[in-house]
Amino acid sequence: MNRGAAELSGWLDPVVFARRRLGFIADDVQARVLRCEGKRVLLNCARQWGKSTVAALRALHWAWTHPEGLVVAASPSGRQSGELVRKVEGFIKRMGERVRGDGDNDISVLLPNGARIVGLPGNDDTIRGFSGAGLVLIDEAARAKEELYEAVGPMVAVSGGALWMMSTPAGRRGFFWREWTGCENWERIAVKAEECGRYPAGFLERERRRMTERSYRQEYGCEFAEVEGAFLEESVLEEAVRDDLGVLVK
């Protein structure tokens, strides 16, 4: 293999791409996430672990290696989607490339190879206007509306694209929790705070003292906690029997 072919082959590895082109050194868990080839991926991670950064890296690498391809980054709000796309823009600047939009969408990046990364708010009507996405990312999925999930399903089904959902848990409700605890064929990756060495010394201990045990275990331990103040525990509701009409009592 000549030098050019070897370099191209290396760039097909997202971890190598991030190190050589962006100066980003992935830790073991980040490398596992970046190299994941699954079409349906759930990333359940502690707060401030860096999921948006990893998602931005994944989006950029996919777009860089798929000319004319489309990546859609969705989240509960336009601001959150914009933050992810801005991280992509920062990486592009590191590569010495000019940052430019696609001319059609306010939150977007157009790469030199014609690939696009478009950020959208959690609005199912907006999502439905896109087709042919090769990669769809839903950031903060535990806090996104059900309609958003329903809208992206047909998009990736038709295109054969990949669907990645990233979030810190937000109670035992919503599509992110349902898929995480379900039996569908998802690749599930959990990243607890104790597995990340980038938190400042003493930070997690201070957080544990500051927060309730329930909140700490959810925010930093990747656990889906019961909703506080619920009249009945959700686990009881989940096991409610069906009445004679076959309707779930809930």
N, C-alpha and C positions, 0 to 999 in steps of 0.2 A: 504494500500500500504506500503510495507516495505521500509527501507531507500534506498536500492540499486535501487529499482524500481522508487522511488521518484526522486532520483538523475538523473537517466537515463531520466525520463520524463522531468526534468528541462532542461537537455542538449539539448533536442529536440527544445527548444525555443532558437533561436539564440541570443537573448538579454541576457538571463540567462547564456548561454554558454560563451558569450563574457565577462560577469562580473565575473563569477566564475573561468573560466579557463585562462582568459587573463588579468583580471584586467581592462577591458575596460568598462567604464560607458557610455552607449549611451544616448544622449539627446532624446527628444520626437520625433523629425523628423528622427533621425538615427534609433530609435527603430521601427518607422513605416516602414522605408525602409527595415530593416533587417527582419521584420516579414511578409513582403509582400509575398503572396503565388501565385501571378500572374505568368502565363506562358509567358506573353509579357509585359515587364515593361520598361518605359522610365523615366529616372531620369535627369531632367533639373535643373542644380544647378549652383550657383555662383562660381566664381574662389576661390580656396583655402578653399572651404567648407569642403573638405575631402572625396570626392566621391571615390577616389582610395582606401582609407582606408576602407570605408564601403564596397566597392566591394570586397576587399581582405577578409574582415570578412565574407561576404556572401559566397564567394568561399570556404573558409576554413570550415565553418560550414556545407555547403552542402556536401563537400567531406568527412568530418568527420562522417557524419551520413548516407553516402551511400557507403558502402564497394564496392571496385572494380569500383566505378563510375569514370566518366571523366568530368572535368571542363576545358573548353577552354577559355582563356582570350586573346582577340585580340585587337589591337589598330593600329593607323596609322603607328607605327614604332616598331621595336624590342626593342628599348630602353624603350619606354613607357610600353610595355607589361612586360619587365623585371622588371621595378619598381614595378608594381603591384604584381608580383610573389615574389619579395624581401620582400614586406610587409607581404605576407603570411609566408615567411620563418621566419621573425621576430616574428610573432605570434606563430609559432610552437616552436621556442626557448623558448618563455615565458612559454609554456606548459611543458617544460622539455623534449621535444622529439628531436630526432636527425634529422637534416635536410639532405635530400638526394634527388638526382634527379631520374628520372625514367630510366635512362640508354639509352634512345633513343633520347631525345630532349634536346637541350642546355638550354632552359629556362623551367624548370619543377620541380615539387615537387612530391615525392611519399610518401604517408602517410602509417602508420603501417597497416591500414586496406586494403591496395592495391589500394585505390583511388588515382587518379592523377590530378594535376592541371598543365596545359601546357600553356605557354605564347607564342603567335605567332605574328609576324608582320602583317601589313595589306596587305598581299599577298594572293590573292584568290587561287593561285595554291597550296600554303602551306595549307590553310584552307581546301581545297577539299580533302586532304589526311587523314582527320579525320572523324570518324563516331561514332555514339552511344553516343554523348555527352549528359549528363543530364542537363548541365547548360553551356550556352555560354554567356560571357560578352564581350561587345564591349565598351572599354573605349575611351574617346575623339571621340565619334561617329560622331559629327558634322564635324570633319576634316578627317574622313576616306573616302576611295574611294568607289564608288558605287559597284564596283566588289566584295568588301569584303562582303557587305550586301547580294548581290546575292548569294555568296558562302555559307553563313551560313544558309540561309533559308531552303534548302533541308536537311541540317544536323539535325536541330531540328525537322523538320517535320517528318522525319523517326523515330527518337528516341523518339519523344514525349517530348523532353526536353524543358527547359525554355530559353528564349532569353531576356537578359537585356542589355539595351543600356544607357550609362551615358555620359553626356557632358555638357559643357558650350556652349551656342549658338554661331554660327559662320556665321551669315547671313541667308537670306531666300533662302537656296539652300541645296541640298543634302538630303539623305534619313532620317536623324535624324529630320530635319525640316519638311520634308514631312509627316512623321509618327506622329510627335507631333501635327501638324495642321490638320491631316486627320481625317477620321471617323472610321478607323479600331478599333478593340477592344483591345486597349492597356490600361494598367494602367499607368496613367501619374502622376508624382510627381514632383512639382517644389519647389525649395528651394532658396529663395532670400537671399541676404546677410543680410538684416535687420532682418531676422528670425534666424540668427545664432549669439549666444553670445560669440563666441570664437575669434572674431577679436579683436585686441588690441584697447584700447580706442583711438578715434580720427582717426583710420586708414581709415574708409570709407569716412569720410569727406575730408581727405587729397587726397584720390583717386578721389573723385568727383571734387576737384579743379584741379587736375592734368590732368584729362582726358576730352575728349569731352563728351557732354551729351549722344550722341549716343553710344559711347564706354562704358561709365559707365552703362547705362541701359542694354546693352547686357552682359557685363562681370559680373555685380553684381545684375542686376535686372531680369535676365532670359528672356529678350526680344530678339526676332529675328529681328535684325535691317536690313534695306536696305543696300545693298553693296555700299560702298562709291565709287563715281566716275562712277556709272553706267549711261549709256546714257539715259536710260529710267528707271523709278522706277520699281522695280520687281512686285509691285502690279498691275501696268498697264500691264506688260507682261503676268502676270498670267491670266488676263481677256481678253487677245487677242482672237478675234473670229477665228473660223476655216474657212479655205477657201473652195472652192467647192470640193476639193479633200479630205476634212476631216483632213487636216494636221494643227496642232496647229501652228499659226504664233508666233514665239518666237525668 
